[in-house]
Amino acid sequence: MDGLGPDWKGLLKWSVANSDGTVPPRQVSEEDRRFFAEAMQAQTLDVVKRMKEISTVMQLPGEVIEAQGITPEEIEGMLEELQEHVESIDMANDLHAIGGLVPLLNYLKNPNASIRARAAEVVSTVVQNNSKSQQQVIECNGLENLLINFNFDDDMKVRTKALGAISSLIRHNKIATDAFRLSNGYAGLREALASGDLRFQRKALQVMQYLLQENPKDHSVATQLGFLRSLTSLANSSDLDVRQAALQALVEIVRYQDTLSPGKFDDTTHLKDVVTRRVEEIKGLNQEDLAAVKEERQLVDTLWQLLYKEPSELRHEGLLVLPEDNQLPPDVASRQFEPGLQSLSAGAPSEPPTEQDKSQETKQPVLLLGP
């Protein structure tokens, strides 16, 4: 092994020789174990070393970076590389220890919008399903920086990426969830729903649904903040994902209201109009389009029942559950591989008959033709 990194060619040769599948696995020698461990350790050390180098660059003042001729595109590429490294939970947890987390969070305030957006993506990867890194980001005031970008940034992509990082940060983390709720998080989500940007709307709907599932009492907050009106408008969206997510949230809010005061809702006149119109539109779809809105059919019927206390016309006309809804998807893999297997079987040389086979062949009765 040279000083530049692990001997990948040697490692590959060793791996193939020991696991080619043609012979039973042999006992691995102590020398082979040591070689493999050294190769893996060298790779790990290389990643940590590279992360330290990236962290050092992120700590440099902007004027120094400019003086060195480093372009914003190169900074983005560097952050993209860092994101690949921190996909490993161990590397994500090491980022703070090697001095990289704080400068990464500071990049959320970078003058360049593309860098701010990319930094939020890296933060999202760092904290995703990672309670330790979530806590580190919270302690370093990372949520505050993300909230600023989510609520006030002029660039829509930056706002969307910030919300994506917030979504990862609050997931299964009560401290971060409560902090987001207490920071007028719902008001920010309401503005996101009214933004007109589909990606921003989709992400806001995802975060909203998660919050309502984790905190059922927040349905009242959502109602007071006018989410019923916002969601009703999105139920008319041309985007299927936005439309279905809005309908799902409406079902949850109306159902919660019905639990508190059966049959008594806030002003739902517009919502009833939207649901009635959507029922008529679904009735006019062809079979292919009906299959594409399977979930939406269920949601519209559920909303209708909550609002009118009776099944919708979709149920009466047999459009709620179609025969093909329960069919399994086509087995593409079998169709792709079966002919090849059959041809291999057909082309395989047959074994010569044994003496027992020959004797059985001679004993076969003669087949007679006729009545």
C-alpha positions as YAML, in Angstrom:
chain: A
units: angstrom
residues:
- id: 1
  name: MET
  ca: [0.00, 0.00, 0.00]
- id: 2
  name: ASP
  ca: [1.50, 3.35, -1.02]
- id: 3
  name: GLY
  ca: [1.10, 6.67, 0.75]
- id: 4
  name: LEU
  ca: [-1.65, 7.88, -1.57]
- id: 5
  name: GLY
  ca: [-4.46, 5.63, -0.38]
- id: 6
  name: PRO
  ca: [-5.65, 2.03, -0.29]
- id: 7
  name: ASP
  ca: [-4.58, -0.51, -2.88]
- id: 8
  name: TRP
  ca: [-7.99, -0.80, -4.55]
- id: 9
  name: LYS
  ca: [-6.76, -3.10, -7.33]
- id: 10
  name: GLY
  ca: [-5.28, -5.47, -4.80]
- id: 11
  name: LEU
  ca: [-8.43, -5.28, -2.70]
- id: 12
  name: LEU
  ca: [-10.61, -6.09, -5.71]
- id: 13
  name: LYS
  ca: [-8.36, -9.03, -6.65]
- id: 14
  name: TRP
  ca: [-8.55, -10.35, -3.09]
- id: 15
  name: SER
  ca: [-12.34, -9.97, -3.00]
- id: 16
  name: VAL
  ca: [-12.88, -11.80, -6.31]
- id: 17
  name: ALA
  ca: [-10.53, -14.58, -5.33]
- id: 18
  name: ASN
  ca: [-12.36, -15.15, -2.07]
- id: 19
  name: SER
  ca: [-15.98, -14.80, -3.18]
- id: 20
  name: ASP
  ca: [-16.33, -15.78, -6.83]
- id: 21
  name: GLY
  ca: [-19.09, -18.24, -5.96]
- id: 22
  name: THR
  ca: [-17.51, -21.19, -7.78]
- id: 23
  name: VAL
  ca: [-15.95, -22.86, -4.77]
- id: 24
  name: PRO
  ca: [-16.89, -23.08, -1.10]
- id: 25
  name: PRO
  ca: [-15.45, -20.19, 0.92]
- id: 26
  name: ARG
  ca: [-12.01, -20.92, 2.22]
- id: 27
  name: GLN
  ca: [-10.70, -20.04, 5.63]
- id: 28
  name: VAL
  ca: [-9.43, -16.46, 5.56]
- id: 29
  name: SER
  ca: [-5.89, -16.13, 6.80]
- id: 30
  name: GLU
  ca: [-4.84, -13.61, 9.40]
- id: 31
  name: GLU
  ca: [-2.75, -11.84, 6.76]
- id: 32
  name: ASP
  ca: [-5.79, -11.44, 4.50]
- id: 33
  name: ARG
  ca: [-7.86, -10.10, 7.39]
- id: 34
  name: ARG
  ca: [-5.15, -7.58, 8.22]
- id: 35
  name: PHE
  ca: [-4.89, -6.48, 4.58]
- id: 36
  name: PHE
  ca: [-8.65, -5.96, 4.31]
- id: 37
  name: ALA
  ca: [-8.83, -4.05, 7.63]
- id: 38
  name: GLU
  ca: [-5.94, -1.79, 6.62]
- id: 39
  name: ALA
  ca: [-7.57, -1.03, 3.27]
- id: 40
  name: MET
  ca: [-10.86, -0.12, 4.91]
- id: 41
  name: GLN
  ca: [-9.15, 1.97, 7.59]
- id: 42
  name: ALA
  ca: [-7.14, 3.82, 4.96]
- id: 43
  name: GLN
  ca: [-10.32, 4.65, 3.04]
- id: 44
  name: THR
  ca: [-11.98, 5.89, 6.24]
- id: 45
  name: LEU
  ca: [-8.98, 8.03, 7.08]
- id: 46
  name: ASP
  ca: [-9.01, 9.43, 3.54]
- id: 47
  name: VAL
  ca: [-12.68, 10.48, 3.90]
- id: 48
  name: VAL
  ca: [-12.09, 12.12, 7.27]
- id: 49
  name: LYS
  ca: [-9.02, 13.89, 5.91]
- id: 50
  name: ARG
  ca: [-11.02, 15.16, 2.94]
- id: 51
  name: MET
  ca: [-13.85, 16.33, 5.20]
- id: 52
  name: LYS
  ca: [-11.32, 18.25, 7.28]
- id: 53
  name: GLU
  ca: [-9.99, 19.91, 4.14]
- id: 54
  name: ILE
  ca: [-13.51, 20.92, 3.09]
- id: 55
  name: SER
  ca: [-14.19, 22.22, 6.61]
- id: 56
  name: THR
  ca: [-11.03, 24.34, 6.46]
- id: 57
  name: VAL
  ca: [-12.15, 25.90, 3.17]
- id: 58
  name: MET
  ca: [-15.61, 26.63, 4.58]
- id: 59
  name: GLN
  ca: [-14.01, 28.49, 7.48]
- id: 60
  name: LEU
  ca: [-12.15, 30.88, 5.18]
- id: 61
  name: PRO
  ca: [-13.56, 34.43, 4.91]
- id: 62
  name: GLY
  ca: [-15.32, 35.24, 1.66]
- id: 63
  name: GLU
  ca: [-12.66, 37.74, 0.58]
- id: 64
  name: VAL
  ca: [-9.92, 35.13, 0.99]
- id: 65
  name: ILE
  ca: [-11.87, 32.63, -1.11]
- id: 66
  name: GLU
  ca: [-12.32, 35.25, -3.83]
- id: 67
  name: ALA
  ca: [-8.63, 36.18, -3.67]
- id: 68
  name: GLN
  ca: [-7.74, 32.51, -4.19]
- id: 69
  name: GLY
  ca: [-9.88, 32.46, -7.33]
- id: 70
  name: ILE
  ca: [-12.35, 29.92, -5.96]
- id: 71
  name: THR
  ca: [-15.68, 30.28, -7.80]
- id: 72
  name: PRO
  ca: [-19.18, 29.78, -6.35]
- id: 73
  name: GLU
  ca: [-19.56, 26.80, -8.67]
- id: 74
  name: GLU
  ca: [-16.49, 25.20, -7.09]
- id: 75
  name: ILE
  ca: [-17.92, 25.83, -3.63]
- id: 76
  name: GLU
  ca: [-21.14, 24.12, -4.72]
- id: 77
  name: GLY
  ca: [-19.13, 21.16, -6.00]
- id: 78
  name: MET
  ca: [-17.29, 20.99, -2.70]
- id: 79
  name: LEU
  ca: [-20.59, 20.96, -0.78]
- id: 80
  name: GLU
  ca: [-21.93, 18.27, -3.09]
- id: 81
  name: GLU
  ca: [-18.89, 16.12, -2.28]
- id: 82
  name: LEU
  ca: [-19.40, 16.76, 1.43]
- id: 83
  name: GLN
  ca: [-23.01, 15.67, 1.10]
- id: 84
  name: GLU
  ca: [-21.88, 12.34, -0.34]
- id: 85
  name: HIS
  ca: [-19.53, 11.81, 2.61]
- id: 86
  name: VAL
  ca: [-22.11, 12.60, 5.30]
- id: 87
  name: GLU
  ca: [-24.60, 10.11, 3.86]
- id: 88
  name: SER
  ca: [-22.80, 7.80, 6.27]
- id: 89
  name: ILE
  ca: [-24.23, 8.37, 9.75]
- id: 90
  name: ASP
  ca: [-20.77, 7.95, 11.30]
- id: 91
  name: MET
  ca: [-19.33, 10.64, 9.03]
- id: 92
  name: ALA
  ca: [-22.32, 12.91, 9.69]
- id: 93
  name: ASN
  ca: [-21.74, 12.59, 13.42]
- id: 94
  name: ASP
  ca: [-18.01, 13.31, 12.98]
- id: 95
  name: LEU
  ca: [-18.65, 16.52, 11.03]
- id: 96
  name: HIS
  ca: [-19.07, 18.62, 14.18]
- id: 97
  name: ALA
  ca: [-16.05, 17.04, 15.88]
- id: 98
  name: ILE
  ca: [-13.73, 17.96, 13.00]
- id: 99
  name: GLY
  ca: [-15.02, 21.53, 12.93]
- id: 100
  name: GLY
  ca: [-17.25, 21.34, 9.86]
- id: 101
  name: LEU
  ca: [-20.79, 21.73, 11.17]
- id: 102
  name: VAL
  ca: [-20.67, 25.38, 12.27]
- id: 103
  name: PRO
  ca: [-19.14, 26.69, 9.00]
- id: 104
  name: LEU
  ca: [-21.68, 24.60, 7.09]
- id: 105
  name: LEU
  ca: [-24.51, 26.28, 9.00]
- id: 106
  name: ASN
  ca: [-22.88, 29.64, 8.32]
- id: 107
  name: TYR
  ca: [-23.10, 28.87, 4.61]
- id: 108
  name: LEU
  ca: [-26.87, 29.11, 5.02]
- id: 109
  name: LYS
  ca: [-26.20, 32.87, 5.20]
- id: 110
  name: ASN
  ca: [-23.89, 32.97, 2.16]
- id: 111
  name: PRO
  ca: [-24.60, 35.86, -0.28]
- id: 112
  name: ASN
  ca: [-24.89, 33.34, -3.13]
- id: 113
  name: ALA
  ca: [-28.38, 31.77, -3.32]
- id: 114
  name: SER
  ca: [-27.14, 28.55, -4.93]
- id: 115
  name: ILE
  ca: [-24.67, 28.03, -2.10]
- id: 116
  name: ARG
  ca: [-27.38, 28.69, 0.50]
- id: 117
  name: ALA
  ca: [-29.60, 26.10, -1.17]
- id: 118
  name: ARG
  ca: [-26.82, 23.53, -1.44]
- id: 119
  name: ALA
  ca: [-25.83, 24.06, 2.19]
- id: 120
  name: ALA
  ca: [-29.42, 23.34, 3.25]
- id: 121
  name: GLU
  ca: [-29.32, 20.09, 1.25]
- id: 122
  name: VAL
  ca: [-26.17, 19.02, 3.10]
- id: 123
  name: VAL
  ca: [-27.74, 19.87, 6.47]
- id: 124
  name: SER
  ca: [-30.79, 17.81, 5.52]
- id: 125
  name: THR
  ca: [-28.56, 14.81, 4.80]
- id: 126
  name: VAL
  ca: [-26.61, 15.29, 8.03]
- id: 127
  name: VAL
  ca: [-29.69, 15.22, 10.28]
- id: 128
  name: GLN
  ca: [-31.86, 12.72, 8.41]
- id: 129
  name: ASN
  ca: [-32.80, 9.87, 10.80]
- id: 130
  name: ASN
  ca: [-29.87, 10.89, 12.98]
- id: 131
  name: SER
  ca: [-30.78, 12.02, 16.49]
- id: 132
  name: LYS
  ca: [-27.19, 12.84, 17.46]
- id: 133
  name: SER
  ca: [-26.65, 15.18, 14.51]
- id: 134
  name: GLN
  ca: [-30.12, 16.66, 15.01]
- id: 135
  name: GLN
  ca: [-29.14, 17.62, 18.54]
- id: 136
  name: GLN
  ca: [-25.83, 19.07, 17.34]
- id: 137
  name: VAL
  ca: [-27.56, 21.25, 14.74]
- id: 138
  name: ILE
  ca: [-30.07, 22.48, 17.33]
- id: 139
  name: GLU
  ca: [-27.30, 23.36, 19.78]
- id: 140
  name: CYS
  ca: [-25.46, 25.27, 17.04]
- id: 141
  name: ASN
  ca: [-28.60, 27.35, 16.30]
- id: 142
  name: GLY
  ca: [-29.03, 25.69, 12.94]
- id: 143
  name: LEU
  ca: [-32.82, 25.70, 13.18]
- id: 144
  name: GLU
  ca: [-32.83, 29.50, 13.51]
- id: 145
  name: ASN
  ca: [-30.82, 29.89, 10.29]
- id: 146
  name: LEU
  ca: [-33.10, 27.47, 8.47]
- id: 147
  name: LEU
  ca: [-36.21, 29.28, 9.68]
- id: 148
  name: ILE
  ca: [-34.88, 32.60, 8.40]
- id: 149
  name: ASN
  ca: [-34.27, 31.14, 4.96]
- id: 150
  name: PHE
  ca: [-37.60, 29.32, 4.95]
- id: 151
  name: ASN
  ca: [-39.61, 32.39, 5.86]
- id: 152
  name: PHE
  ca: [-37.75, 35.32, 4.34]
- id: 153
  name: ASP
  ca: [-35.31, 34.33, 1.59]
- id: 154
  name: ASP
  ca: [-35.89, 35.98, -1.78]
- id: 155
  name: ASP
  ca: [-34.99, 32.82, -3.68]
- id: 156
  name: MET
  ca: [-37.76, 30.20, -3.85]
- id: 157
  name: LYS
  ca: [-35.32, 27.33, -4.23]
- id: 158
  name: VAL
  ca: [-33.52, 28.41, -1.06]
- id: 159
  name: ARG
  ca: [-36.82, 28.54, 0.82]
- id: 160
  name: THR
  ca: [-37.79, 25.07, -0.43]
- id: 161
  name: LYS
  ca: [-34.43, 23.52, 0.47]
- id: 162
  name: ALA
  ca: [-34.53, 25.16, 3.91]
- id: 163
  name: LEU
  ca: [-37.97, 23.66, 4.53]
- id: 164
  name: GLY
  ca: [-36.65, 20.29, 3.39]
- id: 165
  name: ALA
  ca: [-33.85, 20.52, 5.97]
- id: 166
  name: ILE
  ca: [-36.37, 21.56, 8.64]
- id: 167
  name: SER
  ca: [-38.48, 18.54, 7.71]
- id: 168
  name: SER
  ca: [-35.51, 16.23, 8.32]
- id: 169
  name: LEU
  ca: [-34.54, 18.05, 11.51]
- id: 170
  name: ILE
  ca: [-37.94, 17.84, 13.23]
- id: 171
  name: ARG
  ca: [-38.62, 14.24, 12.20]
- id: 172
  name: HIS
  ca: [-38.92, 12.17, 15.41]
- id: 173
  name: ASN
  ca: [-37.34, 15.02, 17.38]
- id: 174
  name: LYS
  ca: [-39.75, 16.59, 19.87]
- id: 175
  name: ILE
  ca: [-37.44, 19.46, 20.80]
- id: 176
  name: ALA
  ca: [-37.05, 20.58, 17.19]
- id: 177
  name: THR
  ca: [-40.74, 19.99, 16.46]
- id: 178
  name: ASP
  ca: [-41.85, 22.12, 19.41]
- id: 179
  name: ALA
  ca: [-39.34, 24.82, 18.48]
- id: 180
  name: PHE
  ca: [-40.70, 24.95, 14.95]
- id: 181
  name: ARG
  ca: [-44.30, 25.15, 16.16]
- id: 182
  name: LEU
  ca: [-43.47, 27.91, 18.65]
- id: 183
  name: SER
  ca: [-41.62, 29.88, 15.94]
- id: 184
  name: ASN
  ca: [-44.80, 30.49, 13.96]
- id: 185
  name: GLY
  ca: [-43.99, 27.49, 11.83]
- id: 186
  name: TYR
  ca: [-47.63, 27.02, 10.83]
- id: 187
  name: ALA
  ca: [-47.82, 30.61, 9.61]
- id: 188
  name: GLY
  ca: [-44.81, 29.94, 7.39]
- id: 189
  name: LEU
  ca: [-46.43, 26.77, 6.05]
- id: 190
  name: ARG
  ca: [-49.60, 28.72, 5.25]
- id: 191
  name: GLU
  ca: [-47.56, 31.20, 3.20]
- id: 192
  name: ALA
  ca: [-45.80, 28.32, 1.46]
- id: 193
  name: LEU
  ca: [-49.15, 26.82, 0.45]
- id: 194
  name: ALA
  ca: [-50.14, 30.16, -1.09]
- id: 195
  name: SER
  ca: [-46.80, 30.62, -2.90]
- id: 196
  name: GLY
  ca: [-47.84, 29.09, -6.21]
- id: 197
  name: ASP
  ca: [-44.57, 27.13, -6.37]
- id: 198
  name: LEU
  ca: [-45.38, 23.42, -6.71]
- id: 199
  name: ARG
  ca: [-42.22, 22.09, -5.05]
- id: 200
  name: PHE
  ca: [-42.59, 24.49, -2.15]
- id: 201
  name: GLN
  ca: [-46.24, 23.54, -1.79]
- id: 202
  name: ARG
  ca: [-45.52, 19.80, -1.85]
- id: 203
  name: LYS
  ca: [-42.88, 20.10, 0.86]
- id: 204
  name: ALA
  ca: [-45.13, 22.33, 2.99]
- id: 205
  name: LEU
  ca: [-47.96, 19.81, 2.73]
- id: 206
  name: GLN
  ca: [-45.62, 16.99, 3.79]
- id: 207
  name: VAL
  ca: [-44.43, 18.91, 6.84]
- id: 208
  name: MET
  ca: [-47.97, 19.94, 7.74]
- id: 209
  name: GLN
  ca: [-49.25, 16.36, 7.58]
- id: 210
  name: TYR
  ca: [-46.41, 15.17, 9.79]
- id: 211
  name: LEU
  ca: [-47.08, 17.88, 12.38]
- id: 212
  name: LEU
  ca: [-50.81, 17.15, 12.48]
- id: 213
  name: GLN
  ca: [-50.15, 13.43, 12.91]
- id: 214
  name: GLU
  ca: [-47.72, 14.04, 15.76]
- id: 215
  name: ASN
  ca: [-49.86, 16.75, 17.41]
- id: 216
  name: PRO
  ca: [-53.59, 16.08, 16.77]
- id: 217
  name: LYS
  ca: [-54.65, 19.15, 18.76]
- id: 218
  name: ASP
  ca: [-52.91, 21.29, 16.13]
- id: 219
  name: HIS
  ca: [-55.90, 20.69, 13.86]
- id: 220
  name: SER
  ca: [-57.60, 23.51, 15.77]
- id: 221
  name: VAL
  ca: [-54.59, 25.77, 15.21]
- id: 222
  name: ALA
  ca: [-54.64, 24.97, 11.50]
- id: 223
  name: THR
  ca: [-58.33, 25.82, 11.34]
- id: 224
  name: GLN
  ca: [-57.85, 29.12, 13.16]
- id: 225
  name: LEU
  ca: [-55.03, 30.11, 10.85]
- id: 226
  name: GLY
  ca: [-57.22, 29.62, 7.79]
- id: 227
  name: PHE
  ca: [-55.69, 26.42, 6.45]
- id: 228
  name: LEU
  ca: [-59.12, 25.19, 5.42]
- id: 229
  name: ARG
  ca: [-59.30, 27.95, 2.83]
- id: 230
  name: SER
  ca: [-55.74, 27.39, 1.59]
- id: 231
  name: LEU
  ca: [-56.16, 23.64, 1.32]
- id: 232
  name: THR
  ca: [-59.48, 24.00, -0.48]
- id: 233
  name: SER
  ca: [-57.78, 26.08, -3.14]
- id: 234
  name: LEU
  ca: [-55.02, 23.48, -3.52]
- id: 235
  name: ALA
  ca: [-57.64, 20.74, -3.92]
- id: 236
  name: ASN
  ca: [-58.15, 22.33, -7.36]
- id: 237
  name: SER
  ca: [-54.45, 22.12, -8.23]
- id: 238
  name: SER
  ca: [-53.46, 20.70, -11.61]
- id: 239
  name: ASP
  ca: [-50.63, 18.83, -9.88]
- id: 240
  name: LEU
  ca: [-51.78, 15.38, -8.73]
- id: 241
  name: ASP
  ca: [-49.39, 15.19, -5.75]
- id: 242
  name: VAL
  ca: [-50.42, 18.63, -4.46]
- id: 243
  name: ARG
  ca: [-54.09, 17.89, -5.00]
- id: 244
  name: GLN
  ca: [-54.01, 14.56, -3.17]
- id: 245
  name: ALA
  ca: [-51.94, 15.90, -0.29]
- id: 246
  name: ALA
  ca: [-54.36, 18.82, 0.11]
- id: 247
  name: LEU
  ca: [-57.35, 16.46, 0.09]
- id: 248
  name: GLN
  ca: [-55.66, 14.25, 2.70]
- id: 249
  name: ALA
  ca: [-55.08, 17.25, 4.98]
- id: 250
  name: LEU
  ca: [-58.68, 18.40, 4.46]
- id: 251
  name: VAL
  ca: [-59.97, 14.96, 5.44]
- id: 252
  name: GLU
  ca: [-57.93, 15.08, 8.66]
- id: 253
  name: ILE
  ca: [-59.02, 18.62, 9.60]
- id: 254
  name: VAL
  ca: [-62.72, 18.11, 8.80]
- id: 255
  name: ARG
  ca: [-62.71, 14.75, 10.58]
- id: 256
  name: TYR
  ca: [-61.17, 16.35, 13.66]
- id: 257
  name: GLN
  ca: [-63.79, 19.11, 13.61]
- id: 258
  name: ASP
  ca: [-66.52, 16.50, 13.24]
- id: 259
  name: THR
  ca: [-65.18, 14.68, 16.30]
- id: 260
  name: LEU
  ca: [-65.39, 17.83, 18.40]
- id: 261
  name: SER
  ca: [-68.75, 19.04, 17.07]
- id: 262
  name: PRO
  ca: [-70.49, 16.40, 14.95]
- id: 263
  name: GLY
  ca: [-72.06, 17.93, 11.85]
- id: 264
  name: LYS
  ca: [-70.93, 21.43, 12.73]
- id: 265
  name: PHE
  ca: [-68.10, 22.81, 10.62]
- id: 266
  name: ASP
  ca: [-66.66, 26.19, 9.93]
- id: 267
  name: ASP
  ca: [-67.71, 27.72, 6.62]
- id: 268
  name: THR
  ca: [-67.30, 24.86, 4.14]
- id: 269
  name: THR
  ca: [-69.44, 26.19, 1.29]
- id: 270
  name: HIS
  ca: [-66.45, 26.57, -1.01]
- id: 271
  name: LEU
  ca: [-65.12, 23.16, 0.01]
- id: 272
  name: LYS
  ca: [-68.45, 21.53, -0.81]
- id: 273
  name: ASP
  ca: [-68.42, 23.18, -4.22]
- id: 274
  name: VAL
  ca: [-64.90, 21.91, -4.89]
- id: 275
  name: VAL
  ca: [-65.74, 18.37, -3.80]
- id: 276
  name: THR
  ca: [-68.94, 18.32, -5.86]
- id: 277
  name: ARG
  ca: [-67.09, 19.56, -8.94]
- id: 278
  name: ARG
  ca: [-64.33, 17.00, -8.46]
- id: 279
  name: VAL
  ca: [-66.88, 14.18, -8.22]
- id: 280
  name: GLU
  ca: [-68.33, 15.24, -11.58]
- id: 281
  name: GLU
  ca: [-64.85, 15.46, -13.11]
- id: 282
  name: ILE
  ca: [-63.92, 11.99, -11.89]
- id: 283
  name: LYS
  ca: [-67.16, 10.58, -13.29]
- id: 284
  name: GLY
  ca: [-66.11, 11.81, -16.73]
- id: 285
  name: LEU
  ca: [-62.65, 10.20, -16.71]
- id: 286
  name: ASN
  ca: [-61.74, 7.22, -18.88]
- id: 287
  name: GLN
  ca: [-60.51, 3.95, -17.34]
- id: 288
  name: GLU
  ca: [-56.84, 4.82, -17.61]
- id: 289
  name: ASP
  ca: [-57.27, 8.20, -15.92]
- id: 290
  name: LEU
  ca: [-59.51, 6.65, -13.25]
- id: 291
  name: ALA
  ca: [-56.74, 4.21, -12.37]
- id: 292
  name: ALA
  ca: [-54.28, 7.11, -11.99]
- id: 293
  name: VAL
  ca: [-56.46, 8.82, -9.35]
- id: 294
  name: LYS
  ca: [-57.20, 5.75, -7.21]
- id: 295
  name: GLU
  ca: [-56.20, 7.46, -3.94]
- id: 296
  name: GLU
  ca: [-57.97, 10.67, -4.89]
- id: 297
  name: ARG
  ca: [-61.24, 8.82, -5.48]
- id: 298
  name: GLN
  ca: [-61.08, 7.48, -1.94]
- id: 299
  name: LEU
  ca: [-60.28, 10.88, -0.46]
- id: 300
  name: VAL
  ca: [-63.05, 12.69, -2.35]
- id: 301
  name: ASP
  ca: [-65.60, 10.09, -1.25]
- id: 302
  name: THR
  ca: [-64.42, 10.34, 2.37]
- id: 303
  name: LEU
  ca: [-64.71, 14.12, 2.29]
- id: 304
  name: TRP
  ca: [-68.17, 13.87, 0.77]
- id: 305
  name: GLN
  ca: [-69.31, 11.56, 3.55]
- id: 306
  name: LEU
  ca: [-67.90, 13.89, 6.22]
- id: 307
  name: LEU
  ca: [-69.60, 16.92, 4.70]
- id: 308
  name: TYR
  ca: [-72.93, 15.41, 3.62]
- id: 309
  name: LYS
  ca: [-73.22, 12.34, 5.88]
- id: 310
  name: GLU
  ca: [-73.90, 10.09, 2.91]
- id: 311
  name: PRO
  ca: [-71.87, 8.23, 0.28]
- id: 312
  name: SER
  ca: [-70.88, 10.09, -2.85]
- id: 313
  name: GLU
  ca: [-72.02, 9.32, -6.37]
- id: 314
  name: LEU
  ca: [-68.64, 7.70, -6.96]
- id: 315
  name: ARG
  ca: [-69.73, 4.88, -4.70]
- id: 316
  name: HIS
  ca: [-73.22, 4.68, -6.20]
- id: 317
  name: GLU
  ca: [-71.84, 4.45, -9.75]
- id: 318
  name: GLY
  ca: [-69.20, 1.87, -8.91]
- id: 319
  name: LEU
  ca: [-66.26, 4.26, -9.44]
- id: 320
  name: LEU
  ca: [-64.87, 4.13, -5.93]
- id: 321
  name: VAL
  ca: [-63.33, 0.68, -6.25]
- id: 322
  name: LEU
  ca: [-62.55, -0.59, -9.73]
- id: 323
  name: PRO
  ca: [-61.79, -4.25, -10.59]
- id: 324
  name: GLU
  ca: [-58.27, -3.35, -11.66]
- id: 325
  name: ASP
  ca: [-57.54, -1.55, -8.37]
- id: 326
  name: ASN
  ca: [-56.84, -4.87, -6.66]
- id: 327
  name: GLN
  ca: [-54.88, -6.42, -9.49]
- id: 328
  name: LEU
  ca: [-51.20, -7.09, -8.93]
- id: 329
  name: PRO
  ca: [-48.79, -5.13, -11.12]
- id: 330
  name: PRO
  ca: [-47.40, -7.03, -14.12]
- id: 331
  name: ASP
  ca: [-44.42, -9.24, -13.33]
- id: 332
  name: VAL
  ca: [-41.95, -7.52, -15.63]
- id: 333
  name: ALA
  ca: [-38.95, -9.31, -14.17]
- id: 334
  name: SER
  ca: [-40.31, -12.77, -14.96]
- id: 335
  name: ARG
  ca: [-41.12, -11.75, -18.51]
- id: 336
  name: GLN
  ca: [-37.58, -10.47, -18.96]
- id: 337
  name: PHE
  ca: [-35.75, -13.46, -17.48]
- id: 338
  name: GLU
  ca: [-38.01, -16.43, -18.18]
- id: 339
  name: PRO
  ca: [-37.28, -16.72, -21.94]
- id: 340
  name: GLY
  ca: [-33.58, -16.62, -21.20]
- id: 341
  name: LEU
  ca: [-33.91, -19.35, -18.60]
- id: 342
  name: GLN
  ca: [-36.01, -21.42, -20.95]
- id: 343
  name: SER
  ca: [-33.50, -21.07, -23.75]
- id: 344
  name: LEU
  ca: [-30.68, -22.03, -21.40]
- id: 345
  name: SER
  ca: [-32.65, -25.05, -20.31]
- id: 346
  name: ALA
  ca: [-33.42, -26.01, -23.90]
- id: 347
  name: GLY
  ca: [-29.83, -25.61, -24.98]
- id: 348
  name: ALA
  ca: [-28.34, -27.49, -22.04]
- id: 349
  name: PRO
  ca: [-26.92, -30.92, -22.91]
- id: 350
  name: SER
  ca: [-29.06, -33.73, -21.56]
- id: 351
  name: GLU
  ca: [-27.56, -36.42, -19.39]
- id: 352
  name: PRO
  ca: [-27.20, -39.84, -21.03]
- id: 353
  name: PRO
  ca: [-29.96, -42.30, -20.06]
- id: 354
  name: THR
  ca: [-29.19, -44.82, -17.36]
- id: 355
  name: GLU
  ca: [-29.78, -48.56, -17.69]
- id: 356
  name: GLN
  ca: [-32.86, -48.17, -15.48]
- id: 357
  name: ASP
  ca: [-34.24, -45.51, -17.83]
- id: 358
  name: LYS
  ca: [-33.67, -47.81, -20.81]
- id: 359
  name: SER
  ca: [-35.48, -50.71, -19.16]
- id: 360
  name: GLN
  ca: [-38.41, -48.43, -18.29]
- id: 361
  name: GLU
  ca: [-38.58, -47.24, -21.90]
- id: 362
  name: THR
  ca: [-38.90, -50.82, -23.15]
- id: 363
  name: LYS
  ca: [-41.72, -51.50, -20.72]
- id: 364
  name: GLN
  ca: [-43.88, -48.59, -21.90]
- id: 365
  name: PRO
  ca: [-47.21, -49.85, -23.27]
- id: 366
  name: VAL
  ca: [-47.94, -49.34, -26.96]
- id: 367
  name: LEU
  ca: [-50.47, -46.58, -27.61]
- id: 368
  name: LEU
  ca: [-53.26, -47.75, -29.94]
- id: 369
  name: LEU
  ca: [-55.17, -45.43, -32.22]
- id: 370
  name: GLY
  ca: [-58.84, -45.90, -32.84]
- id: 371
  name: PRO
  ca: [-62.00, -46.58, -30.82]
...
